[in-house]
Amino acid sequence: MRIRPFFLASAIGVVLLGAGIGIAQIEGGDRGVAPVDSSSDYEVSGVTVDVSAKDADSARYGGWRLAQRKAWVQLSQRLGAGGGLVSDGALDSVVSGIVVENEQIGPNRYIARLGVLFDRGKASAMLGVSDSVSRSAPMVVIPVMWAGGAATVFEQRTAWQEAWARYRTGNSTIDYVRPVGTGPDPLLLNYGQTQRPGRGWWRSVLNQYGGSNVLVPTVRLQRQWPGGPIVAIFQARGGPDNKLFGQVALRVDNAAGLPQLLDAGVKRLDDLYQAASRGGLLRTDTGLAYVPPVAATEEEALPDDSLPVTAPSAGGATISVQFDSPGAGAVNATEAAMRAVPGVATAGTSSLALGGVSVMTVTYGGTADAFRAALQARGWQVFGTGTTIRIRRAQPSAPEAAPGNATGG
């Protein structure tokens, strides 16, 4: 696989691709797709070998042996351990995989470009270096792919999602949280969500995935003709404001090279995200941090210059409230309405079902009947009894028809 420079624009700075700047052309569609691997192994890619032997199998085996030795020297030098060789038996114990990037097999000759994966713990112990990596805060990845004028995330499995699943993040300083795309993922993590800057709703979503921020790697595919060249524009976006950190454009000659094109794009975007993190542009948004409820102090509850007010009793009730949730706006509005009821200490959605009925857990400093009466006084229809109720907004009554002035005939 060769990379030929074309054109590139980056929001952070100029990125060198190959011998020049910008759109890189990726030639060759015969590279095997990297296996799905989310491990933290050390990876050394682009190792070239040219081995001759008595038959094809022996040549290939010898090529892989040679690739392990050359990759070990490169890894040792990269980690500052001197670059010394070790025995083939020792290498077999630390090599966790071989990735075939490109290979040509003849009757007695093997020419290939390979990638070698080393077990991080074993390799670090053998080299005498630390295997710890300074990572960023956990970032939830929402891969958006534009094709045919439509944006797709997790509604169906895409080649862009698979490229992010294949990418090995062991050498990256970004702590990626990559959702599988099943269950509630298509509802919570869709393209529309990436366009909402509201921190409150983002905070609710990220808490379910253990993330502190969000990354939105975007690719826009432009096909010249069916089966022909494909130009992909990759954008490194992130944060609740969908901020652009940089972009790069790559091109492949035919549709068979799409997996290789997307793999190269993931690597470019990871470089941009790491550069943004080092430059302080990609950091945890304070608006996404969890804010615990603040309990009212005694001075706030009973001011000196006012009469005592009725304070919530110490033995409050925990009430399960079912409500209609056609969209994110309805969820936020209902939560705000519950918190505005006097005596409510906390109110948060515990079971989310967009387009259906969600469940909110409310802590009220009084009895369930008192909470029911407070809701009815604020115009809510309340169904059910005890600590499990169902609420709806009261519908305005229809106005009475004005008496007609027509005479019968």
N, C-alpha and C positions, 0 to 999 in steps of 0.2 A: 504494500500500500504506500503510495507516494502522496505527498501533500504539495500542491502547487499554489502559490499566493495569488490572490485576486483583489479583494477589498475587505476592509474591516472598520467598524466604528465602535468605540468603547466609551462609556460614560466615565470610567475611572482613568483611563489612559490608553496609550497605544500598546497593543499586544502583538508580539512578533510571532508570526506563523511561518514556519519553514524559513525561506530566505528573504521574505518580505513582509508586507503588512496587508491584512485583510482577508477577503473571502478566500478560503482555501479550497482547492479542488481535491477530492479524495478519489483516487483511481484504484480500481480493482475490486471486484465483488466476490472474491473467492475466499475471503477470510471467514473462518468459523466464528459463529456468535459466541461470545463469552458466556460460560455457564452462570446460572443464577447463584450469586455468592454475596452474602452480606457480612462476611467475616472480616476480621481486622488483620489479616495476613499482610506481610510485606510483599510488595509486587515489584518485579523488575521486568519491564516490557521492552520490546524492540531488540531482542537478542538474535543476531543473525548467525546461522550455521551453514556449512557446506561440507558434507561428509560423504566419502565413497567407501563402499564395502562390497562383499561378495554377493549380497542380495539386497532387496529393498528393505526387508525387515531389519536386517543388521545395520544398514545405513541409517534408518530412522532411529533405532535404539541408540546408536552412537551419536547421532545428532542431538538427541535429548540429553544424553550424558554430558556432551560438550556444552550445551546450553546451561545446564545446572552449574557447571564450573565457572563459566563466564559471568553468569548472573550473580553467583556468590561473591566473586571479586568486586563486581559493581556495587552490590549491597554493602559489602564490608567497607569499601571506600566511601560510600555515601554516609555511613554511620560513624565514620572516623575511626575505624578499627584496623586500618593498615592495608587491607586488601589481600591478605594471605589465603592460600589454598588449603583445603582440607580433603580428606579421603572421600572417595565416592560413597562408601558405606555411611559415613557421617552425613553426607549431603542427602542421601536417601531418607534419613531419619528426620530431616528438617524441611524437605520439600513437600508441600501439601498439594501441589497441582501444577500442570503444564497447560498453558493456553496457546493454542495454535492460531497465530495471527495470519500467516500465509505460508503455504508449503507447496513444494513441487517434488514429487516422488518418481524416480526413475528405476530402471532394473537394478542398478547398483550404485545409485547416487541419491542423496537427500539434501535439498536446499530449502531452507525455511527461515521465517522470522517468528520467534516464539516469545512468550511471556512465562515467567517462572514465579510461583507463589511459595513463600517461605513462612512456616509457622512462626508467629511473632515471639512467643515465649521461648521456644527452643532456640531460635536463631539469636535472640538477644542474649540468652545465657551462654551460648557458644562464643559470641563475639565480646562478651563482657560489657555490654551497654545496657542502659535502662530501656525498657519497653513501654514506658509511660508516654502518652501523647497529650499535650495541652489542647483541650477541646473547648469549643464555644458552648454556650447554653444550648439545650436541645431545641432544634428547629423542625417543625412539621413541614413536610414537603408536599405541595399540591402541584403535580405536573400537568400543565395545560398544553394541549396540542390543537393547533388550528389547521384544519384540512377541509377543503371544499366549502369554505366560508362558515364553518361551524366549529365551536370550541368544545372539546371533549376532555373530561377529567377522569372520573371513575364511573361514569354512566355505563361504559363498556371498556373492556380491556384494550389498551392501545399499545402500539409499538414504543411510544414515548414512556409510558409507565413501565414497560418491560425493560427498557434501557436503564432506567433508574434502579430497578430491582437488580440488574446485573452488576451495577457499578460497585466496586470494592472501595469502601471508605476508610480502610485502615490507615492510609497515609494522609488523610485529610484532617484539617483542624476544625472542620465543621461537624457538629454532632447532629447527623440527619435522623429524623424520625419519619420512616417511610410507611404510610398506611398500606394495608393489603388491598383495599378497594372493595371489600365485601361488607355485609351488614349495613350499618347506617352511614358508611363513608360516602356513597353517592349523594345522599341527602345533605349531609353536613359540609362536605368538602367539594363544592361545585364551583363553576366559573362565576356564578353570581355572587357567591360568598367572597371571592377574591376582590370584588369591586365595592365591598361594604367597609367603610372606615371605622364603623362604630366599635369602640374598644370593649364595651360591655358584652356584646354578642361574641366577639372574637375570644374574649376571656373564657366564656362558657364553653366554646368549641375546643380551644387549646387545652383546657383542663382535662378534657376527656382523653386526650392523647399524650398527656405529660409533656407538652411543649411549652417553651417560653416565648417563642416567636414563630413566624411562618415564612417559608420561602416558596415562591411561585415561579419555578423555571418554566419558561414558555418557548414553544417552537412553532413556527409558522411555515408549513410546507408549501412550496410552489412547484408544481409539476409542469414541465415544458410540454409534454404529450404523454399519453398512456404508455408506461413502460420505459419512458425516456429519462433524460436528466432531471434531477430533483435539486432545487435550491432550498436550503433550510436556514431560516433566520432565528437564532437562539437569543433569548433575552433572560438575563439574570434579574429577576424581580423579587421583592420580599417586603415583609412588614404589612401591617394592616392598611397602610396607605398605598400599597402596590408600587413601591418605589423602584425605579430602574437603576441598577448598579452597573450594568454594562451589557453589550451585545456583540455577537459574532455571527458571521454568515459562512456556511460551508456548502459545497456542491459535490454531488456524486453523479456519475455518468448514466446510471440506469437504476431501475427500481430494485434490482437484486442487491444493491449496495446500501439500501435504507437502514438496516440494522447497524452497519458499520458507521454510517453517517450520524445516527443518533448516539451511538457510543462515544464518538469523537465530540459531539456536542455536549454531552454530559460532562466529559472531562474539562472542556473549555469553561463551562458554567461553574464547575467546582473551583477552578482557578480564580474566576472572577469573584465568587463568594468568599474565598479565602483572602483575596486581596482587599475586599471590602471590609472583612473582619479585622485584618491587620491595620487598615487605615482608619478604623473607628467608625466607618459608615454603617456597618452591620452590627448591631448590638441589641440588647434586650430593651424592649419598649416598656417604660415604667407604667404606661396605661394598661398594659396587659397583666401586670402583677396582681395577685389575689389581695383584695382589700377586706380584712375581717371587719365585721360589724362592731361599731363603737358603742359600748354600754353607757347609758346616761348616768352621770354622777348625781349624788344626792343634792348638791347645790343646784344643778340644772333642773332636777325634778321638783324641788321646793324652793323657789326664789324667796329671798328675804322680804321683798316688798309686795308679795302677792299671797293670796290665800292658798292653802294646800290644795293640790289637784289630785285626782284619783290616779294612783300609780298602779301599773300592772302587778298583779299578785305574784309572789315568788313561785308558787306552784302553777305555772302556765300550762297551756295545752298545746300539743303538737297535732296539727290538723292537716289532713291530706285533701288538697283542693284540685278537682278535675276541671279543666277549662279547654275551650276550643282554641287551636293554634294553627290557623291557616298559613301563617308565615312568621318570620323572625320578628317583624314589627309587632305582631299581636302578642308574642311571648314577652317581649320587653315591656309593652304597654300594660299587660296584666300583672307582671311582677311589680312594676312601679305602682299600680293601683293598690295592690295588696300591702305594699310597704307604707302607703299613705294612710292606711286605716289605723286609728289610734289604738295603741296597745300591741301592735305587731312588732316583734323584736327582729325576726328574720323571715325572709320569703325567697325561696329559690326553686327553680325547676329541677325536679329529681328524675323525671322521665319525659324525654322530649319526643314528640311525634308530629313533625311538621305536616300540615294538611289533615290532621286528625285531632285526637284528644290527648293533651299532655297532662302531667301531674306535677303539682307544686307542693312543697312541704312548707307550711307556715307555722312559726312559733308565736303563739298569742298569749299575752299575759292576762288570761282570764279563762272563762269557760267557753266551750264550743258553742253553746246557745247564745252567749253574748257576742261572739264573733259572727254568728249567723245573723243576728239582729243588726250588727254594725254594717254588714254587707248590704242587707235589704234597705237600710236607711240611705245608702249611697247609690241606690238604683240597680242593684244586682238581683237577679232571680236565683234563688238558692234551693237546691233539691237535695234530699237525703237528710240524715240525722247523725248525731254523734260526731266523731272526728273524721269522717269521710263524707265530703259533700261535693256537689257538682254545681258550677255557677255558669250563668249566662248574663249577658247584658239585657236589661229589660227593654222590650220593644215598645216604642211610643204608641199609645192608643190612637186609632183612626178617628179623625174629627167627625162629629155628627153632621149628617147632611142637612143643609139649610132647607127650610120648608119651601116648597115650590109655590109659584103664584099663577100656575096655569089652571084654568077651569076645565072641568070635565066636559066632554062633549060626546 
